[in-house]
Amino acid sequence: MGLDTWQKWAGSDAAAIIARFDAYLQERPQAGERLIPFPKEVRNGIEWARLHLERFTVDL
């Protein structure tokens, strides 16, 4: 999906991340599972990434 570092999470918004999940799953269907996270889960992930970005930065 392309969200492989905390920098990418911190630089995104919830709607964009959910759209990426949706597009990914449209291409690779998974039967019977809810794989798209709820907006609150994504917002919490973004918030966590922004708070801890300095500690978990990956040099690309």
PDB file with one MODEL, atoms N, CA, C and O in Angstrom:
MODEL        1
ATOM      1  N   MET A   1       0.811  -1.191   0.000  1.00  0.00           N
ATOM      2  CA  MET A   1       0.000   0.000   0.000  1.00  0.00           C
ATOM      3  C   MET A   1       0.855   1.255   0.000  1.00  0.00           C
ATOM      4  O   MET A   1       0.352   2.339  -0.295  1.00  0.00           O
ATOM      5  N   GLY A   2       2.103   1.137   0.315  1.00  0.00           N
ATOM      6  CA  GLY A   2       2.971   2.295   0.292  1.00  0.00           C
ATOM      7  C   GLY A   2       3.112   3.025   1.621  1.00  0.00           C
ATOM      8  O   GLY A   2       3.817   4.032   1.689  1.00  0.00           O
ATOM      9  N   LEU A   3       2.473   2.554   2.662  1.00  0.00           N
ATOM     10  CA  LEU A   3       2.579   3.189   3.989  1.00  0.00           C
ATOM     11  C   LEU A   3       3.523   2.369   4.856  1.00  0.00           C
ATOM     12  O   LEU A   3       3.121   1.798   5.870  1.00  0.00           O
ATOM     13  N   ASP A   4       4.770   2.322   4.445  1.00  0.00           N
ATOM     14  CA  ASP A   4       5.719   1.439   5.097  1.00  0.00           C
ATOM     15  C   ASP A   4       6.618   2.115   6.131  1.00  0.00           C
ATOM     16  O   ASP A   4       7.492   1.464   6.703  1.00  0.00           O
ATOM     17  N   THR A   5       6.418   3.412   6.381  1.00  0.00           N
ATOM     18  CA  THR A   5       7.169   4.088   7.436  1.00  0.00           C
ATOM     19  C   THR A   5       6.221   4.985   8.226  1.00  0.00           C
ATOM     20  O   THR A   5       5.146   5.349   7.748  1.00  0.00           O
ATOM     21  N   TRP A   6       6.636   5.336   9.441  1.00  0.00           N
ATOM     22  CA  TRP A   6       5.814   6.227  10.267  1.00  0.00           C
ATOM     23  C   TRP A   6       5.776   7.625   9.677  1.00  0.00           C
ATOM     24  O   TRP A   6       4.810   8.355   9.895  1.00  0.00           O
ATOM     25  N   GLN A   7       6.806   8.016   8.933  1.00  0.00           N
ATOM     26  CA  GLN A   7       6.790   9.326   8.283  1.00  0.00           C
ATOM     27  C   GLN A   7       5.618   9.419   7.306  1.00  0.00           C
ATOM     28  O   GLN A   7       4.944  10.447   7.233  1.00  0.00           O
ATOM     29  N   LYS A   8       5.382   8.357   6.568  1.00  0.00           N
ATOM     30  CA  LYS A   8       4.284   8.359   5.601  1.00  0.00           C
ATOM     31  C   LYS A   8       2.931   8.417   6.305  1.00  0.00           C
ATOM     32  O   LYS A   8       2.012   9.083   5.826  1.00  0.00           O
ATOM     33  N   TRP A   9       2.801   7.729   7.433  1.00  0.00           N
ATOM     34  CA  TRP A   9       1.562   7.818   8.210  1.00  0.00           C
ATOM     35  C   TRP A   9       1.384   9.230   8.751  1.00  0.00           C
ATOM     36  O   TRP A   9       0.294   9.796   8.664  1.00  0.00           O
ATOM     37  N   ALA A  10       2.431   9.793   9.301  1.00  0.00           N
ATOM     38  CA  ALA A  10       2.340  11.125   9.900  1.00  0.00           C
ATOM     39  C   ALA A  10       2.015  12.185   8.858  1.00  0.00           C
ATOM     40  O   ALA A  10       1.397  13.198   9.185  1.00  0.00           O
ATOM     41  N   GLY A  11       2.415  11.975   7.623  1.00  0.00           N
ATOM     42  CA  GLY A  11       2.175  12.950   6.575  1.00  0.00           C
ATOM     43  C   GLY A  11       0.871  12.755   5.822  1.00  0.00           C
ATOM     44  O   GLY A  11       0.607  13.473   4.858  1.00  0.00           O
ATOM     45  N   SER A  12       0.058  11.808   6.236  1.00  0.00           N
ATOM     46  CA  SER A  12      -1.200  11.507   5.550  1.00  0.00           C
ATOM     47  C   SER A  12      -2.383  11.953   6.382  1.00  0.00           C
ATOM     48  O   SER A  12      -2.243  12.339   7.543  1.00  0.00           O
ATOM     49  N   ASP A  13      -3.557  11.891   5.761  1.00  0.00           N
ATOM     50  CA  ASP A  13      -4.787  12.104   6.532  1.00  0.00           C
ATOM     51  C   ASP A  13      -5.620  10.828   6.484  1.00  0.00           C
ATOM     52  O   ASP A  13      -5.392   9.955   5.645  1.00  0.00           O
ATOM     53  N   ALA A  14      -6.575  10.731   7.381  1.00  0.00           N
ATOM     54  CA  ALA A  14      -7.348   9.499   7.541  1.00  0.00           C
ATOM     55  C   ALA A  14      -8.074   9.105   6.260  1.00  0.00           C
ATOM     56  O   ALA A  14      -8.079   7.930   5.895  1.00  0.00           O
ATOM     57  N   ALA A  15      -8.681  10.056   5.578  1.00  0.00           N
ATOM     58  CA  ALA A  15      -9.433   9.739   4.360  1.00  0.00           C
ATOM     59  C   ALA A  15      -8.523   9.150   3.289  1.00  0.00           C
ATOM     60  O   ALA A  15      -8.914   8.211   2.597  1.00  0.00           O
ATOM     61  N   ALA A  16      -7.322   9.686   3.144  1.00  0.00           N
ATOM     62  CA  ALA A  16      -6.386   9.181   2.143  1.00  0.00           C
ATOM     63  C   ALA A  16      -5.935   7.763   2.468  1.00  0.00           C
ATOM     64  O   ALA A  16      -5.824   6.924   1.574  1.00  0.00           O
ATOM     65  N   ILE A  17      -5.678   7.494   3.737  1.00  0.00           N
ATOM     66  CA  ILE A  17      -5.246   6.150   4.136  1.00  0.00           C
ATOM     67  C   ILE A  17      -6.363   5.137   3.927  1.00  0.00           C
ATOM     68  O   ILE A  17      -6.121   4.039   3.426  1.00  0.00           O
ATOM     69  N   ILE A  18      -7.580   5.498   4.306  1.00  0.00           N
ATOM     70  CA  ILE A  18      -8.716   4.586   4.113  1.00  0.00           C
ATOM     71  C   ILE A  18      -8.933   4.327   2.627  1.00  0.00           C
ATOM     72  O   ILE A  18      -9.243   3.201   2.236  1.00  0.00           O
ATOM     73  N   ALA A  19      -8.775   5.349   1.800  1.00  0.00           N
ATOM     74  CA  ALA A  19      -8.904   5.170   0.347  1.00  0.00           C
ATOM     75  C   ALA A  19      -7.842   4.212  -0.175  1.00  0.00           C
ATOM     76  O   ALA A  19      -8.116   3.413  -1.071  1.00  0.00           O
ATOM     77  N   ARG A  20      -6.638   4.284   0.373  1.00  0.00           N
ATOM     78  CA  ARG A  20      -5.574   3.349  -0.030  1.00  0.00           C
ATOM     79  C   ARG A  20      -5.930   1.913   0.352  1.00  0.00           C
ATOM     80  O   ARG A  20      -5.757   0.989  -0.442  1.00  0.00           O
ATOM     81  N   PHE A  21      -6.430   1.737   1.574  1.00  0.00           N
ATOM     82  CA  PHE A  21      -6.874   0.400   1.996  1.00  0.00           C
ATOM     83  C   PHE A  21      -7.944  -0.121   1.040  1.00  0.00           C
ATOM     84  O   PHE A  21      -7.878  -1.264   0.588  1.00  0.00           O
ATOM     85  N   ASP A  22      -8.924   0.721   0.735  1.00  0.00           N
ATOM     86  CA  ASP A  22     -10.028   0.319  -0.124  1.00  0.00           C
ATOM     87  C   ASP A  22      -9.531  -0.071  -1.514  1.00  0.00           C
ATOM     88  O   ASP A  22      -9.923  -1.111  -2.044  1.00  0.00           O
ATOM     89  N   ALA A  23      -8.672   0.756  -2.105  1.00  0.00           N
ATOM     90  CA  ALA A  23      -8.133   0.457  -3.435  1.00  0.00           C
ATOM     91  C   ALA A  23      -7.335  -0.846  -3.424  1.00  0.00           C
ATOM     92  O   ALA A  23      -7.451  -1.663  -4.338  1.00  0.00           O
ATOM     93  N   TYR A  24      -6.536  -1.028  -2.398  1.00  0.00           N
ATOM     94  CA  TYR A  24      -5.727  -2.246  -2.276  1.00  0.00           C
ATOM     95  C   TYR A  24      -6.628  -3.485  -2.217  1.00  0.00           C
ATOM     96  O   TYR A  24      -6.361  -4.493  -2.871  1.00  0.00           O
ATOM     97  N   LEU A  25      -7.695  -3.389  -1.422  1.00  0.00           N
ATOM     98  CA  LEU A  25      -8.570  -4.547  -1.262  1.00  0.00           C
ATOM     99  C   LEU A  25      -9.462  -4.772  -2.478  1.00  0.00           C
ATOM    100  O   LEU A  25      -9.918  -5.893  -2.702  1.00  0.00           O
ATOM    101  N   GLN A  26      -9.715  -3.744  -3.257  1.00  0.00           N
ATOM    102  CA  GLN A  26     -10.450  -3.935  -4.508  1.00  0.00           C
ATOM    103  C   GLN A  26      -9.624  -4.780  -5.474  1.00  0.00           C
ATOM    104  O   GLN A  26     -10.163  -5.589  -6.229  1.00  0.00           O
ATOM    105  N   GLU A  27      -8.316  -4.580  -5.437  1.00  0.00           N
ATOM    106  CA  GLU A  27      -7.412  -5.343  -6.309  1.00  0.00           C
ATOM    107  C   GLU A  27      -7.145  -6.744  -5.779  1.00  0.00           C
ATOM    108  O   GLU A  27      -6.913  -7.668  -6.558  1.00  0.00           O
ATOM    109  N   ARG A  28      -7.176  -6.911  -4.458  1.00  0.00           N
ATOM    110  CA  ARG A  28      -6.868  -8.190  -3.814  1.00  0.00           C
ATOM    111  C   ARG A  28      -7.953  -8.529  -2.793  1.00  0.00           C
ATOM    112  O   ARG A  28      -7.741  -8.354  -1.593  1.00  0.00           O
ATOM    113  N   PRO A  29      -9.098  -9.006  -3.244  1.00  0.00           N
ATOM    114  CA  PRO A  29     -10.214  -9.272  -2.317  1.00  0.00           C
ATOM    115  C   PRO A  29      -9.870 -10.317  -1.252  1.00  0.00           C
ATOM    116  O   PRO A  29      -9.165 -11.291  -1.518  1.00  0.00           O
ATOM    117  N   GLN A  30     -10.371 -10.094  -0.074  1.00  0.00           N
ATOM    118  CA  GLN A  30     -10.210 -11.020   1.043  1.00  0.00           C
ATOM    119  C   GLN A  30     -11.611 -11.396   1.514  1.00  0.00           C
ATOM    120  O   GLN A  30     -12.361 -10.527   1.958  1.00  0.00           O
ATOM    121  N   ALA A  31     -11.967 -12.637   1.429  1.00  0.00           N
ATOM    122  CA  ALA A  31     -13.322 -13.078   1.742  1.00  0.00           C
ATOM    123  C   ALA A  31     -13.616 -13.018   3.237  1.00  0.00           C
ATOM    124  O   ALA A  31     -12.840 -13.505   4.058  1.00  0.00           O
ATOM    125  N   GLY A  32     -14.735 -12.419   3.567  1.00  0.00           N
ATOM    126  CA  GLY A  32     -15.286 -12.503   4.913  1.00  0.00           C
ATOM    127  C   GLY A  32     -14.584 -11.743   6.020  1.00  0.00           C
ATOM    128  O   GLY A  32     -14.882 -11.983   7.190  1.00  0.00           O
ATOM    129  N   GLU A  33     -13.685 -10.856   5.716  1.00  0.00           N
ATOM    130  CA  GLU A  33     -12.977 -10.147   6.770  1.00  0.00           C
ATOM    131  C   GLU A  33     -13.107  -8.645   6.591  1.00  0.00           C
ATOM    132  O   GLU A  33     -13.104  -8.148   5.465  1.00  0.00           O
ATOM    133  N   ARG A  34     -13.219  -7.922   7.699  1.00  0.00           N
ATOM    134  CA  ARG A  34     -13.225  -6.460   7.663  1.00  0.00           C
ATOM    135  C   ARG A  34     -11.784  -6.018   7.774  1.00  0.00           C
ATOM    136  O   ARG A  34     -11.204  -6.027   8.860  1.00  0.00           O
ATOM    137  N   LEU A  35     -11.216  -5.637   6.669  1.00  0.00           N
ATOM    138  CA  LEU A  35      -9.800  -5.285   6.656  1.00  0.00           C
ATOM    139  C   LEU A  35      -9.566  -3.783   6.570  1.00  0.00           C
ATOM    140  O   LEU A  35      -8.454  -3.316   6.817  1.00  0.00           O
ATOM    141  N   ILE A  36     -10.598  -3.023   6.223  1.00  0.00           N
ATOM    142  CA  ILE A  36     -10.452  -1.574   6.185  1.00  0.00           C
ATOM    143  C   ILE A  36     -10.662  -1.066   7.603  1.00  0.00           C
ATOM    144  O   ILE A  36     -11.706  -1.327   8.202  1.00  0.00           O
ATOM    145  N   PRO A  37      -9.694  -0.349   8.146  1.00  0.00           N
ATOM    146  CA  PRO A  37      -9.827   0.126   9.531  1.00  0.00           C
ATOM    147  C   PRO A  37     -10.895   1.213   9.641  1.00  0.00           C
ATOM    148  O   PRO A  37     -11.215   1.894   8.667  1.00  0.00           O
ATOM    149  N   PHE A  38     -11.430   1.356  10.834  1.00  0.00           N
ATOM    150  CA  PHE A  38     -12.376   2.424  11.114  1.00  0.00           C
ATOM    151  C   PHE A  38     -11.628   3.758  11.114  1.00  0.00           C
ATOM    152  O   PHE A  38     -10.440   3.797  11.435  1.00  0.00           O
ATOM    153  N   PRO A  39     -12.306   4.850  10.756  1.00  0.00           N
ATOM    154  CA  PRO A  39     -11.641   6.161  10.742  1.00  0.00           C
ATOM    155  C   PRO A  39     -10.939   6.504  12.058  1.00  0.00           C
ATOM    156  O   PRO A  39      -9.847   7.072  12.039  1.00  0.00           O
ATOM    157  N   LYS A  40     -11.545   6.170  13.194  1.00  0.00           N
ATOM    158  CA  LYS A  40     -10.915   6.469  14.479  1.00  0.00           C
ATOM    159  C   LYS A  40      -9.599   5.710  14.639  1.00  0.00           C
ATOM    160  O   LYS A  40      -8.633   6.250  15.177  1.00  0.00           O
ATOM    161  N   GLU A  41      -9.557   4.463  14.175  1.00  0.00           N
ATOM    162  CA  GLU A  41      -8.314   3.689  14.239  1.00  0.00           C
ATOM    163  C   GLU A  41      -7.213   4.351  13.410  1.00  0.00           C
ATOM    164  O   GLU A  41      -6.061   4.420  13.837  1.00  0.00           O
ATOM    165  N   VAL A  42      -7.576   4.831  12.236  1.00  0.00           N
ATOM    166  CA  VAL A  42      -6.589   5.489  11.369  1.00  0.00           C
ATOM    167  C   VAL A  42      -6.134   6.800  11.998  1.00  0.00           C
ATOM    168  O   VAL A  42      -4.939   7.091  12.025  1.00  0.00           O
ATOM    169  N   ARG A  43      -7.078   7.594  12.504  1.00  0.00           N
ATOM    170  CA  ARG A  43      -6.699   8.863  13.152  1.00  0.00           C
ATOM    171  C   ARG A  43      -5.781   8.614  14.336  1.00  0.00           C
ATOM    172  O   ARG A  43      -4.830   9.366  14.548  1.00  0.00           O
ATOM    173  N   ASN A  44      -6.051   7.562  15.116  1.00  0.00           N
ATOM    174  CA  ASN A  44      -5.174   7.228  16.240  1.00  0.00           C
ATOM    175  C   ASN A  44      -3.776   6.836  15.753  1.00  0.00           C
ATOM    176  O   ASN A  44      -2.780   7.204  16.376  1.00  0.00           O
ATOM    177  N   GLY A  45      -3.696   6.099  14.651  1.00  0.00           N
ATOM    178  CA  GLY A  45      -2.399   5.729  14.089  1.00  0.00           C
ATOM    179  C   GLY A  45      -1.616   6.937  13.610  1.00  0.00           C
ATOM    180  O   GLY A  45      -0.406   7.023  13.820  1.00  0.00           O
ATOM    181  N   ILE A  46      -2.306   7.870  12.967  1.00  0.00           N
ATOM    182  CA  ILE A  46      -1.657   9.095  12.503  1.00  0.00           C
ATOM    183  C   ILE A  46      -1.174   9.911  13.685  1.00  0.00           C
ATOM    184  O   ILE A  46      -0.049  10.410  13.684  1.00  0.00           O
ATOM    185  N   GLU A  47      -2.021  10.048  14.695  1.00  0.00           N
ATOM    186  CA  GLU A  47      -1.641  10.807  15.903  1.00  0.00           C
ATOM    187  C   GLU A  47      -0.412  10.182  16.568  1.00  0.00           C
ATOM    188  O   GLU A  47       0.520  10.888  16.953  1.00  0.00           O
ATOM    189  N   TRP A  48      -0.420   8.852  16.697  1.00  0.00           N
ATOM    190  CA  TRP A  48       0.717   8.157  17.305  1.00  0.00           C
ATOM    191  C   TRP A  48       1.979   8.414  16.493  1.00  0.00           C
ATOM    192  O   TRP A  48       3.035   8.712  17.051  1.00  0.00           O
ATOM    193  N   ALA A  49       1.866   8.299  15.168  1.00  0.00           N
ATOM    194  CA  ALA A  49       3.034   8.513  14.301  1.00  0.00           C
ATOM    195  C   ALA A  49       3.588   9.921  14.474  1.00  0.00           C
ATOM    196  O   ALA A  49       4.802  10.108  14.552  1.00  0.00           O
ATOM    197  N   ARG A  50       2.712  10.898  14.532  1.00  0.00           N
ATOM    198  CA  ARG A  50       3.168  12.283  14.680  1.00  0.00           C
ATOM    199  C   ARG A  50       3.826  12.522  16.031  1.00  0.00           C
ATOM    200  O   ARG A  50       4.815  13.249  16.122  1.00  0.00           O
ATOM    201  N   LEU A  51       3.281  11.911  17.084  1.00  0.00           N
ATOM    202  CA  LEU A  51       3.852  12.086  18.421  1.00  0.00           C
ATOM    203  C   LEU A  51       5.216  11.408  18.569  1.00  0.00           C
ATOM    204  O   LEU A  51       6.077  11.896  19.301  1.00  0.00           O
ATOM    205  N   HIS A  52       5.409  10.296  17.880  1.00  0.00           N
ATOM    206  CA  HIS A  52       6.627   9.496  18.042  1.00  0.00           C
ATOM    207  C   HIS A  52       7.538   9.529  16.823  1.00  0.00           C
ATOM    208  O   HIS A  52       8.460   8.721  16.713  1.00  0.00           O
ATOM    209  N   LEU A  53       7.288  10.447  15.918  1.00  0.00           N
ATOM    210  CA  LEU A  53       8.032  10.481  14.668  1.00  0.00           C
ATOM    211  C   LEU A  53       9.530  10.615  14.872  1.00  0.00           C
ATOM    212  O   LEU A  53      10.314   9.956  14.190  1.00  0.00           O
ATOM    213  N   GLU A  54       9.923  11.453  15.794  1.00  0.00           N
ATOM    214  CA  GLU A  54      11.359  11.666  16.026  1.00  0.00           C
ATOM    215  C   GLU A  54      12.058  10.370  16.435  1.00  0.00           C
ATOM    216  O   GLU A  54      13.184  10.096  16.021  1.00  0.00           O
ATOM    217  N   ARG A  55      11.373   9.590  17.248  1.00  0.00           N
ATOM    218  CA  ARG A  55      11.973   8.357  17.764  1.00  0.00           C
ATOM    219  C   ARG A  55      12.018   7.240  16.723  1.00  0.00           C
ATOM    220  O   ARG A  55      12.949   6.435  16.718  1.00  0.00           O
ATOM    221  N   PHE A  56      11.018   7.186  15.842  1.00  0.00           N
ATOM    222  CA  PHE A  56      10.884   6.084  14.891  1.00  0.00           C
ATOM    223  C   PHE A  56      11.118   6.481  13.448  1.00  0.00           C
ATOM    224  O   PHE A  56      10.627   5.808  12.541  1.00  0.00           O
ATOM    225  N   THR A  57      11.851   7.550  13.211  1.00  0.00           N
ATOM    226  CA  THR A  57      12.136   7.985  11.858  1.00  0.00           C
ATOM    227  C   THR A  57      13.043   6.988  11.160  1.00  0.00           C
ATOM    228  O   THR A  57      14.005   6.486  11.740  1.00  0.00           O
ATOM    229  N   VAL A  58      12.718   6.711   9.904  1.00  0.00           N
ATOM    230  CA  VAL A  58      13.498   5.801   9.085  1.00  0.00           C
ATOM    231  C   VAL A  58      14.180   6.625   8.000  1.00  0.00           C
ATOM    232  O   VAL A  58      13.518   7.382   7.289  1.00  0.00           O
ATOM    233  N   ASP A  59      15.487   6.486   7.869  1.00  0.00           N
ATOM    234  CA  ASP A  59      16.213   7.180   6.824  1.00  0.00           C
ATOM    235  C   ASP A  59      15.996   6.441   5.510  1.00  0.00           C
ATOM    236  O   ASP A  59      16.300   5.254   5.390  1.00  0.00           O
ATOM    237  N   LEU A  60      15.468   7.162   4.534  1.00  0.00           N
ATOM    238  CA  LEU A  60      15.194   6.536   3.240  1.00  0.00           C
ATOM    239  C   LEU A  60      16.276   6.849   2.255  1.00  0.00           C
ATOM    240  O   LEU A  60      16.214   6.405   1.108  1.00  0.00           O
TER     241      LEU A  60
ENDMDL
END
